[in-house]
């Protein structure tokens, strides 16, 4: 199968633009999470979903190209396709930059996910304190294993 260089270049350009927007959204999301401002998060999440759908559609197109060429449907298969069809070096470089952008977005998303998880834990602990519940202490049993006690403790009485 002959590789349509113009089509591939367009796909990479579109994905690069989508990833640049996604990075910007992830950075904005992180700022909102750091400042604990949830007003804009809904809008950011909606925009992220649109970009992820676009990137997913593009990934499916790339997989179809690789399947038609009997190559593995992963980044290594894409590298082999570009090399086998003598793609220009500039196109290969853009592909490498695109894969690096995917990695950077994943890392940014992981950080934001950890921040969200930590905020949920903090909120849960605060709610438990307001309800008068404290986390069950971990104690060791006779066999040396950790055991949770299920009793609830009152912090104060009126």
N, C-alpha and C positions, 0 to 999 in steps of 0.2 A: 504494500500500500504506500502510495506517495503521500508525503506530508504536505499539507497546505500551510505553508509558512505564515501567510497573511492571517489566516484564521487563528492559528496558534498564537501569533503575536497579539491579536485582538483579545483573545481569551486571557492572556497573561496581563494585558493592560487593564482589562476590566476587573480582574481579580486583585491586582495591585491597588487600584483605586478603592475597591471595596474594603480591602485590608487596611488601607490608610484611614478610611472613615471609621472602621472598627477600632483601630488603635486610639483614635481621638475619643470615641465614645467610652472605651475602657478607661482612659485617663480621666475623663469627666466623671465617670462612675466612681472611680477611686476617690476623687476629691469630695464628691457628695458623701461617700461612705465615711471618709475621715472626719468630715465636718458634721456627720450625723444628720444630714439634710436629706429627707426622703421625698421632697416635693418633686424633684426632677427625675427621680429614678424610674418611675413608670414610663415616662417618655423615652428615656435612654434604653430601657429594656425593649420597648416596641421597635425602636430604630435598630437595635442589635438583632432582633429577630428577623427583620427585613433583610439586613445584610447577610445574616447566616443562611437564610433561604437562597439568596443569590449565590453565595459561595458554594452551597450544597448542590445547586443546579449545575454550576460550572464544574464541580468535581465529578458529577455524573457524566457530563459531556467528555471530560478527560478519560474517564474509565471506559467509555464506549470507544474512543479512539484507540486506547490501549488494547481492548478486547479484539477490535478489528485487526490489530497488528499482531495478535497472539503474544502479547507481552504481559508481564505481571501488572496488576492494577494498583501500583503504588508509586512512590516517588522514584524508586530505582528504575521501574519500567519506563517512566517518563524520560529519565536521563538516557536510557538505552534508545528510546525512540528518537530523541533529538540527535544523538550521535549517529545512529544508523541512517538517518535521512540528511546528514550533513547540514544540520541547521546552523545558521550563522552564530559565531561566538557571542555576539551581543544578545541573541535570543537565549542562549544557554545561561548567560550571566543573569539575565532578567528572571529566568526560571529559578536559579539559585537564590536570588534576592527574594523572590516570592515565597519560596519554601522557608527562608529565614524569617520572613514576616509572619508566616503561620506560626512558627515556634514562638516568636515574641508575643503574639496575640494570646497564645495558650498560656504563656507565663503570666501575662497581665491578668488574664481571666482567673487563673489559679490564685493569684494574690487577692483579687477582689472576692473570690469565693471564700477564702480564709477569713477575710475581714467580715464578711456577712455571717459566717459561722460563729466567729468570736462575738459579734454583736448579739446574735441570738442567744448564746450562752450567758452573756452578761444580763440581757433582758430577762431571761428565765430565772437567773439567780435573784435579781431584784424583785421580780414578781413573787418568788417564794418567800423572800424576806417580808414583803408587804402582807402576804397571807399568813405570816407567822410560822412558816415552815423553814426548817434548815435542812440541808442535805444530810442524808443518813451517814453517820460516821462509818468508816471502814475499820472493822476490828478483826483480829486474828482469832480463829477458832482453835480447838485443841490439837488439830492436825497441822497447824501452821499456815492454813489457807486463809485468804482474805474473805470476810463475810460482811455483807451489808445488813445493818439492822433496819427494821421497817418502822420503828417508832418515830413519831413526830414530836418535836419539842417546841414548847411555847417560849417565845423570847421574852414576853412581858405580859402581865395581867393588869387589867384596869381596876 
